[in-house]
């Protein structure tokens, strides 16, 4: 993981990167819209059947420590997590808002598109202020299934070591 966090020049030609970025940004718009609308059961639809989803701190990623706050391997684990979160929320009502930065297309090799996208996740408690719940970067690998790109690997690397509350909600 440490290698994926290190800067390396993009290897995709600018015109091709723009095409891929447009497609990935469209997927991200739908991904965030579903989660922000609390349609968590739709979340697994954005992943391949053999996808990996992990949420971990930057420190752990830099130390090549595979431990994460959340780890799902395969669509079944992602679906289980979505169902658990959507059907057993035992916390105060809240709204979540995903805000994404500019997607950086790093590489495209053998049908795998590697990208980095910074994010901020804002949480608003029904009876409280809006706060930054989490900030970091998605380190993604996308693959094409038919006409669409899907997430084959999403490494959510958050910048802080101290989280304000438990991280149950998909990022």
Helices and strands as residue ranges (DSSP letters): H 2-5, H 14-36, G 40-46, E 47-57, H 58-62, E 70-73, H 75-87, E 94-100, E 104-109, E 112-125, E 130-145, E 148-158
